[in-house]
């Protein structure tokens, strides 16, 4: 079994602005939406694509993690208030999770969330943003490459 690829986006280059699809907007993270984010992640990660523990384990572990910053949890909300997508990042300029609800995929929400995360790290002075992706996840890899990410062979 092949391990994940590590991809990197250089933040010294200009970033395009996020292009949010109609009816979708960026919304701040609050503790109150944690159960909905957990449900989205559990739904979004299909078999073999990731593992999300139960909420009672996931949420306390996330809150205790030294790299967790609520300002680095970017949520996309649909007009009805439901969560259409989430991009959760670590303070080390690492994208931990990007999940878009199956009913909202292929509309540009993932790209808008990623560009929002890139801009946040650029504003914090990060030189680059990294993430890991499984080699078989061709759609995700294509998205990341369109956003300027390349394989980071020198990363740990």
DSSP file (Angstrom, degrees, kcal/mol; ACC not computed):
  #  RESIDUE AA STRUCTURE BP1 BP2  ACC     N-H-->O    O-->H-N    N-H-->O    O-->H-N    TCO  KAPPA ALPHA  PHI   PSI    X-CA   Y-CA   Z-CA
    1    1 A X              0   0    0      0, 0.0     2,-0.3     0, 0.0     0, 0.0   0.000 360.0 360.0 360.0 132.3    0.0    0.0    0.0
    2    2 A X        -     0   0    0      1,-0.1   133,-0.1     3,-0.0     3,-0.1  -0.633 360.0-127.1 -85.2 140.3    1.3    3.4   -1.0
    3    3 A X        -     0   0    0     -2,-0.3   132,-0.4     1,-0.2    -1,-0.1  -0.198  40.3 -72.0 -77.6 175.3    1.3    6.2    1.6
    4    4 A X        -     0   0    0    130,-0.1     2,-0.3     1,-0.1   130,-0.2  -0.255  43.1-119.0 -68.4 154.8   -0.2    9.6    1.1
    5    5 A X  E     -A  133   0A   0    128,-3.5   128,-2.2    -3,-0.1     2,-0.6  -0.699  20.0-138.7 -85.8 144.7    1.3   12.3   -1.1
    6    6 A X  E     -A  132   0A   0     -2,-0.3   146,-3.3   126,-0.2     2,-0.3  -0.943  22.9-169.8-106.4 120.0    2.3   15.5    0.5
    7    7 A X  E     -AB 131 151A   0    124,-2.4   124,-1.8    -2,-0.6     2,-0.4  -0.786   1.6-162.3-110.0 153.5    1.4   18.5   -1.5
    8    8 A X  E     -AB 130 150A   0    142,-2.8   142,-2.5    -2,-0.3     2,-0.5  -0.990  12.2-154.5-139.2 142.0    2.5   22.1   -1.0
    9    9 A X  E     -A  129   0A   0    120,-2.7   120,-1.9    -2,-0.4     2,-0.4  -0.981  22.3-134.7-116.5 120.3    1.3   25.6   -2.1
   10   10 A X  E     -A  128   0A   0     -2,-0.5     3,-0.5   138,-0.5   118,-0.3  -0.594  13.1-163.1 -70.9 126.1    4.0   28.3   -2.2
   11   11 A X  S    S+     0   0    0    116,-2.8   117,-0.2    -2,-0.4    -1,-0.1   0.369  74.8  83.1 -96.0   4.5    2.4   31.4   -0.6
   12   12 A X  S    S+     0   0    0    115,-0.5     2,-0.2     2,-0.1    -1,-0.2   0.692  81.8  77.1 -77.8 -17.0    5.0   33.8   -1.9
   13   13 A X  S    S-     0   0    0     -3,-0.5     0, 0.0     1,-0.1     0, 0.0  -0.584  99.8 -89.2 -88.8 154.0    3.1   34.0   -5.2
   14   14 A X        -     0   0    0     -2,-0.2     2,-0.4     1,-0.1    -1,-0.1  -0.266  40.4-138.6 -60.4 148.6   -0.2   36.0   -5.5
   15   15 A X        -     0   0    0     -4,-0.1     2,-0.1    -3,-0.1    -1,-0.1  -0.898  11.0-124.6-109.8 137.6   -3.4   34.2   -4.7
   16   16 A X        -     0   0    0     -2,-0.4     2,-0.2     1,-0.1     3,-0.1  -0.440  36.0-103.2 -70.9 156.5   -6.6   34.4   -6.6
   17   17 A X        -     0   0    0      1,-0.1    -1,-0.1    -2,-0.1    99,-0.1  -0.540  42.5 -97.4 -76.1 146.3   -9.7   35.5   -4.6
   18   18 A X        -     0   0    0     -2,-0.2     2,-0.7    94,-0.1    -1,-0.1  -0.382  29.2-147.5 -62.2 142.3  -12.2   32.8   -3.7
   19   19 A X        -     0   0    0     89,-0.2     2,-0.3    -3,-0.1    93,-0.2  -0.865  15.6-157.3-113.6  93.9  -15.1   32.5   -6.1
   20   20 A X        -     0   0    0     -2,-0.7     3,-0.1    92,-0.1    89,-0.1  -0.544  17.6-120.4 -76.5 131.4  -18.0   31.4   -4.0
   21   21 A X    >   -     0   0    0     -2,-0.3     3,-2.0     1,-0.1    -1,-0.1  -0.269  45.1 -77.4 -64.6 156.8  -20.9   29.7   -5.9
   22   22 A X  T 3  S+     0   0    0      1,-0.3    -1,-0.1    56,-0.0    57,-0.1  -0.272 119.2  18.4 -55.1 136.2  -24.3   31.3   -5.7
   23   23 A X  T 3  S+     0   0    0      1,-0.2    56,-0.7    -3,-0.1     2,-0.4   0.450 104.8 102.7  82.2   0.3  -26.1   30.6   -2.5
   24   24 A X  E <   +C   78   0A   0     -3,-2.0     2,-0.3    54,-0.2    -1,-0.2  -0.945  44.6 173.3-118.6 137.0  -22.9   29.6   -0.6
   25   25 A X  E     -C   77   0A   0     52,-2.2    52,-3.2    -2,-0.4     2,-0.3  -0.976  36.6-103.8-141.0 156.0  -21.1   31.9    1.8
   26   26 A X  E     -C   76   0A   0     -2,-0.3     2,-0.3    50,-0.2    50,-0.2  -0.606  41.5-172.5 -75.3 134.8  -18.1   31.7    4.2
   27   27 A X  E     -C   75   0A   0     48,-2.8    48,-1.3    -2,-0.3     2,-0.0  -0.970  24.3-107.6-131.7 146.7  -19.3   31.4    7.8
   28   28 A X        -     0   0    0     -2,-0.3     2,-0.3    46,-0.1    46,-0.1  -0.353  34.8-112.0 -71.1 152.5  -17.3   31.5   11.1
   29   29 A X        +     0   0    0     44,-0.4     2,-0.3    41,-0.3    -1,-0.1  -0.647  37.1 177.2 -80.7 138.9  -16.8   28.4   13.1
   30   30 A X    >   -     0   0    0     -2,-0.3     3,-1.7     1,-0.1     4,-0.3  -0.965  42.6-114.1-134.9 155.6  -18.5   28.2   16.5
   31   31 A X  G >  S+     0   0    0     -2,-0.3     3,-1.6     1,-0.3     4,-0.3   0.827 111.8  69.0 -56.1 -31.0  -18.5   25.3   19.0
   32   32 A X  G 3  S+     0   0    0      1,-0.3     3,-0.3     2,-0.1    -1,-0.3   0.722  97.3  49.7 -63.9 -22.1  -22.3   25.0   18.3
   33   33 A X  G <> S+     0   0    0     -3,-1.7     4,-2.5     1,-0.2    -1,-0.3   0.425  80.0 100.3 -96.7   2.4  -21.7   23.7   14.8
   34   34 A X  H <> S+     0   0    0     -3,-1.6     4,-2.6    -4,-0.3     5,-0.2   0.900  80.4  52.1 -55.1 -44.0  -19.1   21.0   15.8
   35   35 A X  H  > S+     0   0    0     -4,-0.3     4,-2.3    -3,-0.3    -1,-0.2   0.910 111.0  47.7 -60.4 -39.2  -21.7   18.2   15.7
   36   36 A X  H  > S+     0   0    0     -4,-0.2     4,-2.2     2,-0.2    -1,-0.2   0.886 111.7  50.1 -68.2 -37.7  -22.7   19.2   12.1
   37   37 A X  H  X S+     0   0    0     -4,-2.5     4,-2.6     2,-0.2    -2,-0.2   0.919 110.5  50.2 -64.5 -42.5  -19.1   19.4   11.0
   38   38 A X  H  X S+     0   0    0     -4,-2.6     4,-2.7    -5,-0.2    -2,-0.2   0.931 110.2  49.6 -60.5 -45.6  -18.4   16.0   12.5
   39   39 A X  H  X S+     0   0    0     -4,-2.3     4,-2.3     1,-0.2    -1,-0.2   0.899 110.6  50.7 -61.3 -40.4  -21.4   14.5   10.7
   40   40 A X  H  X S+     0   0    0     -4,-2.2     4,-3.2     2,-0.2    -1,-0.2   0.923 111.2  47.8 -63.2 -44.4  -20.2   16.1    7.4
   41   41 A X  H  X S+     0   0    0     -4,-2.6     4,-2.2     2,-0.2    -2,-0.2   0.919 111.6  49.9 -63.7 -42.5  -16.7   14.7    7.8
   42   42 A X  H  < S+     0   0    0     -4,-2.7    -1,-0.2     1,-0.2    -2,-0.2   0.894 117.2  41.6 -62.5 -38.9  -18.1   11.2    8.6
   43   43 A X  H  < S+     0   0    0     -4,-2.3    -2,-0.2    -5,-0.2    -1,-0.2   0.885 114.9  51.0 -72.8 -39.9  -20.4   11.4    5.5
   44   44 A X  H  < S+     0   0    0     -4,-3.2     2,-1.0    -5,-0.2    -2,-0.2   0.800  95.2  72.6 -73.7 -30.9  -17.7   12.9    3.3
   45   45 A X  S  < S-     0   0    0     -4,-2.2     7,-0.1    -5,-0.2     5,-0.1  -0.765  75.5-161.3 -88.8 106.3  -15.0   10.5    4.0
   46   46 A X    >   -     0   0    0     -2,-1.0     3,-2.4     1,-0.2     4,-0.5  -0.170  40.9 -56.2 -76.9 175.8  -16.0    7.3    2.2
   47   47 A X  T 3  S+     0   0    0      1,-0.3    -1,-0.2     2,-0.2     4,-0.1  -0.303 128.9   9.9 -54.7 129.6  -14.7    3.8    2.9
   48   48 A X  T 3  S+     0   0    0      2,-0.3    -1,-0.3    -3,-0.1     3,-0.1   0.427 109.7  90.2  80.9  -0.8  -10.9    3.8    2.5
   49   49 A X  S <  S-     0   0    0     -3,-2.4     2,-0.3     1,-0.4    -2,-0.2   0.473 101.4 -44.0-105.4  -4.3  -10.7    7.6    2.3
   50   50 A X        -     0   0    0     -4,-0.5     2,-0.4    -5,-0.1    -1,-0.4  -0.834  51.3-113.1 154.8 167.9  -10.3    8.4    5.9
   51   51 A X        -     0   0    0     -2,-0.3     2,-0.5    -3,-0.1    -9,-0.1  -0.995  17.8-169.0-135.2 128.9  -11.6    7.6    9.4
   52   52 A X        -     0   0    0     -2,-0.4     3,-0.1    -7,-0.1    -2,-0.0  -0.974  18.9-140.7-119.2 118.9  -13.5    9.8   11.7
   53   53 A X        -     0   0    0     -2,-0.5   -11,-0.1     1,-0.2     5,-0.0  -0.164  42.2 -70.3 -68.7 170.5  -14.0    8.6   15.3
   54   54 A X    >>  -     0   0    0      1,-0.1     4,-3.2     4,-0.1     3,-1.5  -0.213  47.0-110.2 -60.3 154.0  -17.3    9.2   17.1
   55   55 A X  H 3> S+     0   0    0      1,-0.3     4,-2.2     2,-0.2     5,-0.4   0.865 116.1  62.0 -55.8 -40.0  -18.1   12.7   18.1
   56   56 A X  H 34 S+     0   0    0      1,-0.2    -1,-0.3     2,-0.2     4,-0.2   0.737 117.7  29.8 -63.5 -22.1  -17.6   12.0   21.8
   57   57 A X  H <> S+     0   0    0     -3,-1.5     4,-1.7     3,-0.1    -2,-0.2   0.792 119.5  53.8 -97.7 -42.2  -14.0   11.2   21.0
   58   58 A X  H  X S+     0   0    0     -4,-3.2     4,-2.5     1,-0.2     5,-0.2   0.930 106.7  48.2 -61.4 -51.7  -13.4   13.5   18.0
   59   59 A X  H  X S+     0   0    0     -4,-2.2     4,-2.5     1,-0.2     5,-0.2   0.930 112.9  44.3 -65.0 -49.8  -14.5   16.8   19.5
   60   60 A X  H  > S+     0   0    0     -5,-0.4     4,-1.8    -4,-0.2    -1,-0.2   0.907 115.4  50.1 -61.1 -38.5  -12.6   16.7   22.8
   61   61 A X  H  X S+     0   0    0     -4,-1.7     4,-1.1     2,-0.2    -2,-0.2   0.910 111.6  48.0 -65.4 -41.1   -9.4   15.5   21.0
   62   62 A X  H >< S+     0   0    0     -4,-2.5     3,-0.7     1,-0.2    -2,-0.2   0.942 111.3  49.7 -63.7 -47.3   -9.7   18.2   18.5
   63   63 A X  H 3< S+     0   0    0     -4,-2.5    -1,-0.2     1,-0.2    -2,-0.2   0.827 112.7  48.1 -62.0 -32.8  -10.2   20.9   21.1
   64   64 A X  H 3< S+     0   0    0     -4,-1.8    -1,-0.2    -5,-0.2    -2,-0.2   0.677  83.6 111.9 -81.7 -18.0   -7.2   19.7   23.1
   65   65 A X    X<  -     0   0    0     -4,-1.1     3,-1.8    -3,-0.7    -3,-0.0  -0.347  68.1-138.3 -63.9 131.5   -4.8   19.5   20.1
   66   66 A X  T 3  S+     0   0    0      1,-0.3    -1,-0.2    -2,-0.1    -4,-0.0   0.708 102.4  53.6 -64.1 -19.6   -2.1   22.2   20.4
   67   67 A X  T 3  S+     0   0    0     -5,-0.1    24,-1.5    23,-0.1     2,-0.4   0.431  82.8 111.1 -94.9   0.7   -2.5   23.0   16.7
   68   68 A X  E <   + D   0  90A   0     -3,-1.8     2,-0.4    -6,-0.2    22,-0.1  -0.615  36.1 168.9 -79.3 130.4   -6.2   23.6   16.8
   69   69 A X  E >   -     0   0A   0     20,-0.5     3,-2.8    -2,-0.4    20,-0.2  -0.946  30.7-146.4-138.5 116.6   -7.3   27.2   16.2
   70   70 A X  E >  S+     0   0A   0     -2,-0.4     3,-1.4     1,-0.3   -41,-0.3   0.774  99.6  65.2 -55.6 -25.4  -11.0   27.8   15.7
   71   71 A X  E 3  S+     0   0A   0      1,-0.3    -1,-0.3   -43,-0.1    -3,-0.0   0.615  96.1  58.5 -72.2 -10.1  -10.1   30.7   13.3
   72   72 A X  E <  S+     0   0A   0     -3,-2.8    17,-2.4    17,-0.2     2,-0.6   0.090  82.2  93.3-106.0  21.2   -8.6   28.1   11.0
   73   73 A X  E <   - D   0  88A   0     -3,-1.4     2,-0.5    15,-0.2   -44,-0.4  -0.943  61.4-168.2-111.8 106.4  -11.8   26.1   10.6
   74   74 A X  E     - D   0  87A   0     13,-2.7    13,-2.4    -2,-0.6     2,-0.4  -0.840   2.8-168.5-102.0 124.9  -13.5   27.6    7.5
   75   75 A X  E     -CD  27  86A   0    -48,-1.3   -48,-2.8    -2,-0.5     2,-0.5  -0.918  14.3-149.1-118.9 141.2  -17.1   26.6    6.8
   76   76 A X  E     -CD  26  85A   0      9,-2.7     8,-3.0    -2,-0.4     9,-1.3  -0.925  19.2-158.9-104.8 126.0  -19.2   27.1    3.7
   77   77 A X  E     -CD  25  83A   0    -52,-3.2   -52,-2.2    -2,-0.5     6,-0.2  -0.871   7.8-138.7-110.3 138.8  -22.9   27.6    4.4
   78   78 A X  E >   -C   24   0A   0      4,-2.9     3,-2.4    -2,-0.4   -54,-0.2  -0.437  37.2 -98.2 -82.9 165.9  -25.7   27.0    2.0
   79   79 A X  T 3  S+     0   0    0    -56,-0.7   -55,-0.1     1,-0.3    -1,-0.1   0.772 124.3  57.5 -57.1 -28.7  -28.7   29.5    1.9
   80   80 A X  T 3  S-     0   0    0    -57,-0.1    -1,-0.3     2,-0.1     3,-0.1   0.423 121.4-106.5 -83.9   2.9  -30.7   27.2    4.1
   81   81 A X  S <  S+     0   0    0     -3,-2.4    -2,-0.1     1,-0.3    -1,-0.0   0.286  76.7 134.0  92.5 -10.4  -28.0   27.4    6.8
   82   82 A X        -     0   0    0      1,-0.1    -4,-2.9    -5,-0.1     2,-0.7  -0.322  65.1-104.4 -71.0 157.9  -26.7   23.9    6.3
   83   83 A X  E     -D   77   0A   0     -6,-0.2    -6,-0.2     1,-0.2     3,-0.1  -0.747  34.7-179.9 -87.1 118.9  -23.0   23.3    6.1
   84   84 A X  E     -     0   0A   0     -8,-3.0    17,-2.8    -2,-0.7     2,-0.3   0.704  64.9 -13.8 -90.0 -23.4  -21.9   22.7    2.5
   85   85 A X  E     -DE  76 100A   0     -9,-1.3    -9,-2.7    15,-0.3     2,-0.3  -0.983  53.6-151.4-171.5 163.2  -18.2   22.2    3.2
   86   86 A X  E     -DE  75  99A   0     13,-2.7    13,-2.6    -2,-0.3     2,-0.4  -0.997   4.4-166.4-146.3 142.7  -15.4   22.6    5.7
   87   87 A X  E     -DE  74  98A   0    -13,-2.4   -13,-2.7    -2,-0.3     2,-0.5  -0.951  16.1-170.7-127.5 109.1  -11.7   23.2    5.6
   88   88 A X  E     -DE  73  97A   0      9,-2.4     9,-2.2    -2,-0.4     8,-1.7  -0.899   9.1-175.5-107.9 124.9  -10.0   22.5    8.9
   89   89 A X  E     - E   0  95A   0    -17,-2.4   -20,-0.5    -2,-0.5     6,-0.2  -0.798  21.5-127.2-120.4 157.0   -6.4   23.5    9.2
   90   90 A X  E >>  -DE  68  94A   0      4,-3.1     3,-1.1    -2,-0.3     4,-1.0  -0.644  31.5-112.5 -94.4 158.9   -3.6   23.2   11.8
   91   91 A X  T 34 S+     0   0    0    -24,-1.5   -23,-0.1     1,-0.3    -1,-0.1   0.662 110.7  74.8 -66.2 -15.9   -1.6   26.2   13.0
   92   92 A X  T 34 S-     0   0    0      2,-0.1    -1,-0.3   -25,-0.1    38,-0.1   0.198 122.7 -98.8 -81.2  17.4    1.5   24.7   11.3
   93   93 A X  T <4 S+     0   0    0     -3,-1.1    37,-2.3     1,-0.2     2,-0.4   0.944  82.0 137.5  63.0  50.7    0.0   25.8    7.9
   94   94 A X  E  <  -Ef  90 130A   0     -4,-1.0    -4,-3.1    35,-0.2     2,-0.8  -0.995  54.4-135.9-130.4 128.3   -1.3   22.3    7.2
   95   95 A X  E     +Ef  89 131A   0     35,-2.9    37,-0.5    -2,-0.4    -6,-0.2  -0.757  24.8 178.2 -83.5 111.1   -4.7   21.5    5.8
   96   96 A X  E     +     0   0A   0     -8,-1.7     2,-0.4    -2,-0.8    -7,-0.2   0.920  63.7   8.7 -80.1 -47.1   -6.0   18.6    8.0
   97   97 A X  E     +E   88   0A   0     -9,-2.2    -9,-2.4     2,-0.0     2,-0.4  -0.999  50.1 179.8-141.0 136.7   -9.4   18.1    6.4
   98   98 A X  E     +E   87   0A   0     -2,-0.4     2,-0.4   -11,-0.2   -11,-0.2  -0.957  21.2 164.6-131.1 116.3  -11.3   19.4    3.3
   99   99 A X  E     -E   86   0A   0    -13,-2.6   -13,-2.7    -2,-0.4     2,-0.4  -0.997  17.7-169.6-136.4 131.6  -14.8   17.9    3.0
  100  100 A X  E     -E   85   0A   0     -2,-0.4   -15,-0.3   -15,-0.2     5,-0.1  -0.973  37.4-104.5-117.7 135.4  -17.6   19.1    0.8
  101  101 A X    >>  -     0   0    0    -17,-2.8     3,-2.5    -2,-0.4     4,-0.5  -0.283  30.2-120.4 -55.9 137.9  -21.1   17.6    1.3
  102  102 A X  G >4 S+     0   0    0      1,-0.3     3,-0.8     2,-0.2    -1,-0.1   0.829 113.1  56.2 -51.8 -34.9  -21.9   15.2   -1.5
  103  103 A X  G 34 S+     0   0    0      1,-0.2    -1,-0.3   -19,-0.0    -2,-0.1   0.597 111.8  43.2 -74.6  -9.4  -24.9   17.3   -2.6
  104  104 A X  G X4 S+     0   0    0     -3,-2.5     3,-0.5   -20,-0.2     5,-0.4   0.311  85.9 124.3-116.3   6.3  -22.7   20.3   -3.1
  105  105 A X  T <<  +     0   0    0     -3,-0.8    -3,-0.0    -4,-0.5   -20,-0.0  -0.256  63.0  29.3 -71.0 157.3  -19.7   18.8   -4.8
  106  106 A X  T 3  S+     0   0    0      1,-0.1    -1,-0.2     0, 0.0    -4,-0.0   0.797  90.8 101.2  67.4  32.8  -18.4   20.0   -8.2
  107  107 A X  S <  S-     0   0    0     -3,-0.5    -2,-0.1   -86,-0.0    -1,-0.1   0.388 100.3 -98.5-121.3  -2.8  -19.5   23.6   -7.6
  108  108 A X  S  > S+     0   0    0     -4,-0.1     4,-2.2   -88,-0.1   -89,-0.2   0.499  87.1 122.8  98.1   4.6  -16.2   25.2   -6.6
  109  109 A X  H  > S+     0   0    0     -5,-0.4     4,-2.6     2,-0.2     5,-0.2   0.920  74.1  50.7 -67.2 -43.8  -16.8   25.1   -2.8
  110  110 A X  H  > S+     0   0    0      1,-0.2     4,-2.5     2,-0.2    -1,-0.2   0.915 111.7  48.1 -60.0 -43.4  -13.7   23.1   -2.1
  111  111 A X  H  > S+     0   0    0      2,-0.2     4,-2.7     1,-0.2     5,-0.2   0.918 111.7  49.7 -63.7 -43.3  -11.6   25.5   -4.2
  112  112 A X  H  X S+     0   0    0     -4,-2.2     4,-1.8     1,-0.2    -2,-0.2   0.905 112.0  48.4 -63.5 -41.0  -13.1   28.6   -2.4
  113  113 A X  H  X S+     0   0    0     -4,-2.6     4,-2.2     2,-0.2    -1,-0.2   0.924 112.5  48.3 -64.1 -44.0  -12.4   27.0    1.0
  114  114 A X  H  X S+     0   0    0     -4,-2.5     4,-2.9     1,-0.2    -2,-0.2   0.920 110.7  50.0 -63.9 -43.6   -8.8   26.2    0.1
  115  115 A X  H  X S+     0   0    0     -4,-2.7     4,-2.2     1,-0.2    -1,-0.2   0.858 109.7  52.5 -64.1 -33.8   -8.1   29.7   -1.3
  116  116 A X  H  X S+     0   0    0     -4,-1.8     4,-1.9    -5,-0.2    -1,-0.2   0.916 110.9  46.9 -65.2 -43.3   -9.6   31.1    1.9
  117  117 A X  H  X S+     0   0    0     -4,-2.2     4,-2.3     2,-0.2     5,-0.2   0.921 110.4  52.4 -64.3 -44.0   -7.2   28.9    4.0
  118  118 A X  H  X S+     0   0    0     -4,-2.9     4,-2.6     1,-0.2    -2,-0.2   0.932 110.0  48.8 -56.9 -46.3   -4.3   29.9    1.8
  119  119 A X  H  X S+     0   0    0     -4,-2.2     4,-2.4     1,-0.2    -1,-0.2   0.877 108.9  53.3 -63.3 -38.0   -5.0   33.6    2.3
  120  120 A X  H  X S+     0   0    0     -4,-1.9     4,-1.1     2,-0.2    -1,-0.2   0.919 112.4  43.8 -63.9 -43.1   -5.3   33.1    6.1
  121  121 A X  H  <>S+     0   0    0     -4,-2.3     5,-2.6     2,-0.2     4,-0.3   0.874 111.0  54.2 -70.9 -35.8   -1.9   31.5    6.3
  122  122 A X  H ><5S+     0   0    0     -4,-2.6     3,-1.4    -5,-0.2    -2,-0.2   0.919 107.8  51.0 -61.1 -42.4   -0.4   34.1    3.9
  123  123 A X  H 3<5S+     0   0    0     -4,-2.4    -1,-0.2     1,-0.3    -2,-0.2   0.784 106.9  54.8 -65.3 -27.2   -1.7   36.8    6.3
  124  124 A X  T 3<5S-     0   0    0     -4,-1.1    -1,-0.3    -5,-0.2    -2,-0.2   0.468 122.9-106.9 -84.4  -2.2   -0.1   34.9    9.2
  125  125 A X  T < 5 +     0   0    0     -3,-1.4    -3,-0.2    -4,-0.3    -2,-0.1   0.587  63.2 157.5  89.8  11.0    3.3   35.0    7.4
  126  126 A X      < -     0   0    0     -5,-2.6    -1,-0.3     1,-0.1     3,-0.1  -0.424  36.5-150.0 -68.4 144.4    3.4   31.3    6.4
  127  127 A X  S    S-     0   0    0      1,-0.2  -116,-2.8    -2,-0.1  -115,-0.5   0.747  74.9  -4.0 -84.3 -26.4    5.7   30.6    3.4
  128  128 A X  E     -A   10   0A   0   -118,-0.3     2,-0.4  -117,-0.2    -1,-0.2  -0.977  59.9-130.7-158.5 165.8    3.7   27.6    2.3
  129  129 A X  E     -A    9   0A   0   -120,-1.9  -120,-2.7    -2,-0.3     2,-0.3  -0.984  25.2-165.9-123.7 136.4    0.7   25.4    3.1
  130  130 A X  E     +Af   8  94A   0    -37,-2.3   -35,-2.9    -2,-0.4     2,-0.3  -0.790  11.0 169.9-117.9 162.1    0.9   21.6    3.0
  131  131 A X  E     -Af   7  95A   0   -124,-1.8  -124,-2.4    -2,-0.3     2,-0.4  -0.961  26.3-125.1-157.0 166.9   -1.6   18.7    3.0
  132  132 A X  E     +A    6   0A   0    -37,-0.5     2,-0.3    -2,-0.3  -126,-0.2  -0.944  26.6 176.2-117.8 143.6   -1.6   15.0    2.6
  133  133 A X  E     -A    5   0A   0   -128,-2.2  -128,-3.5    -2,-0.4     2,-0.2  -0.996  34.8-108.1-144.7 143.3   -3.8   13.2    0.0
  134  134 A X    >   -     0   0    0     -2,-0.3     3,-2.2  -130,-0.2     7,-0.2  -0.513  29.4-124.9 -72.0 139.3   -4.1    9.5   -0.9
  135  135 A X  T 3  S+     0   0    0   -132,-0.4    -1,-0.1     1,-0.3  -131,-0.1   0.763 108.4  57.6 -57.6 -27.1   -2.6    8.8   -4.4
  136  136 A X  T 3  S+     0   0    0      1,-0.2     2,-1.8     2,-0.0    -1,-0.3   0.515  78.7  94.0 -82.3  -4.2   -5.8    7.2   -5.6
  137  137 A X    <>  +     0   0    0     -3,-2.2     4,-2.4     1,-0.2     5,-0.2  -0.529  49.2 166.3 -89.0  72.4   -7.9   10.3   -4.8
  138  138 A X  H  >  +     0   0    0     -2,-1.8     4,-2.5     1,-0.2    -1,-0.2   0.844  69.1  53.4 -60.9 -39.4   -7.6   11.7   -8.4
  139  139 A X  H  > S+     0   0    0     -3,-0.2     4,-2.0     2,-0.2    -1,-0.2   0.923 111.8  45.2 -64.5 -42.7  -10.4   14.3   -8.1
  140  140 A X  H  > S+     0   0    0      2,-0.2     4,-2.7     1,-0.2     5,-0.2   0.930 112.8  50.6 -65.7 -44.4   -8.8   15.8   -4.9
  141  141 A X  H  X S+     0   0    0     -4,-2.4     4,-2.5     1,-0.2    -2,-0.2   0.914 109.5  51.3 -60.2 -42.5   -5.3   15.8   -6.5
  142  142 A X  H  X S+     0   0    0     -4,-2.5     4,-2.2     2,-0.2    -1,-0.2   0.908 110.8  48.8 -61.7 -41.6   -6.6   17.5   -9.6
  143  143 A X  H  X S+     0   0    0     -4,-2.0     4,-1.4     2,-0.2    -2,-0.2   0.952 112.0  47.9 -61.1 -49.6   -8.3   20.2   -7.5
  144  144 A X  H  <>S+     0   0    0     -4,-2.7     5,-2.5     1,-0.2    -2,-0.2   0.882 111.5  50.3 -62.1 -38.8   -5.1   20.8   -5.4
  145  145 A X  H ><5S+     0   0    0     -4,-2.5     3,-1.8     1,-0.2    -1,-0.2   0.896 106.4  54.8 -67.1 -39.2   -3.0   21.0   -8.6
  146  146 A X  H 3<5S+     0   0    0     -4,-2.2    -1,-0.2     1,-0.3    -2,-0.2   0.816 105.7  54.9 -60.7 -28.9   -5.4   23.5  -10.1
  147  147 A X  T 3<5S-     0   0    0     -4,-1.4    -1,-0.3    -5,-0.2    -2,-0.2   0.345 128.9 -97.9 -87.8   6.5   -4.8   25.6   -7.0
  148  148 A X  T < 5S+     0   0    0     -3,-1.8  -138,-0.5     1,-0.3     2,-0.3   0.605  73.4 146.3  92.4  12.5   -1.1   25.6   -7.5
  149  149 A X      < -     0   0    0     -5,-2.5     2,-0.3    -6,-0.2    -1,-0.3  -0.627  22.2-177.4 -84.5 142.7   -0.1   22.7   -5.2
  150  150 A X  E     -B    8   0A   0   -142,-2.5  -142,-2.8    -2,-0.3     2,-0.1  -0.895  39.4 -77.7-132.3 162.7    2.8   20.5   -6.1
  151  151 A X  E     -B    7   0A   0     -2,-0.3     2,-1.0  -144,-0.2  -144,-0.3  -0.409  37.2-145.6 -65.0 132.7    4.4   17.5   -4.6
  152  152 A X    >   +     0   0    0   -146,-3.3     3,-1.0     1,-0.2  -146,-0.1  -0.767  25.2 171.1-101.1  87.0    6.6   18.4   -1.6
  153  153 A X  T 3  S+     0   0    0     -2,-1.0    -1,-0.2     1,-0.2  -146,-0.0   0.751  75.3  53.5 -71.0 -24.2    9.4   15.8   -1.9
  154  154 A X  T 3  S+     0   0    0     -3,-0.1    -1,-0.2     2,-0.0     2,-0.1   0.488  85.9 108.7 -90.2  -2.5   11.5   17.5    0.8
  155  155 A X    <         0   0    0     -3,-1.0  -149,-0.1  -149,-0.1  -147,-0.0  -0.347 360.0 360.0 -75.7 155.9    8.8   17.6    3.4
  156  156 A X              0   0    0     -2,-0.1    -1,-0.1     0, 0.0    -3,-0.1   0.458 360.0 360.0 -79.6 360.0    8.8   15.4    6.5
